[in-house]
């Protein structure tokens, strides 16, 4: 998943979003991109194939992929699980600690009535209901929606992701979301996906967010937040809004296993 284009991107004032570092435990931010990054777009297909593109463009229900060596071709957007922009080479990433040495802290992300959606929107009751249905922290869900669409139910990103939680068509189909622009259907599917990721990544919010953006396989391959500029920024932004310090810490989580293969899928 990724934030929608331009006007759909949410921002907080720098003084609150970036200066209040105490809100984000150091262990949650694995890497910060420094210096000029190597630009690439990773187009991830539902069957696991990954194509590195010089650029791409969504044309109706197809994605036109421009190849680094020249030439292009189009594919049905329903075959594309996710597109991750701005790949950062590992050598251009400052890793605070190796993933194997990081304290693997899990947080209690279960639903609690006192942890309400954060931003006071018309969709708060819907978010709270779906969070309760899936036993998931409603404030966490609300932060994801703000990053994804800034609460525009008809948002369409340049990647073709749709609706409040920016589901790609392939992911929407897997989650049985037949009406991606319907707020109820979209949020129900997106929360269900977050719940799946919660189970897969043992309650570690930074990994859940990274997987929502860059895919489960990418998180497992890098044993942590993948070194993609987009993904690192996405995780950092959401964790500046959602305060894990207010959630009860649980037992240490299992270490993320390394996996073979390339980055995986996103809604």
PyMOL commands that set and color helices and strands:
alter all, ss='L'
color gray80, all
select helices_A, chain A and resi 6-8+14-17+21-23+26-28+77-79+90-92+99-101+124-133+138-149+169-174+183-200+205-214+216-222+229-241+244-246
alter helices_A, ss='H'
color red, helices_A
select strands_A, chain A and resi 31-33+41-45+50-59+62-67+72-76+80-84+93-95+105-107+249-252
alter strands_A, ss='S'
color yellow, strands_A
deselect
rebuild
show_as cartoon
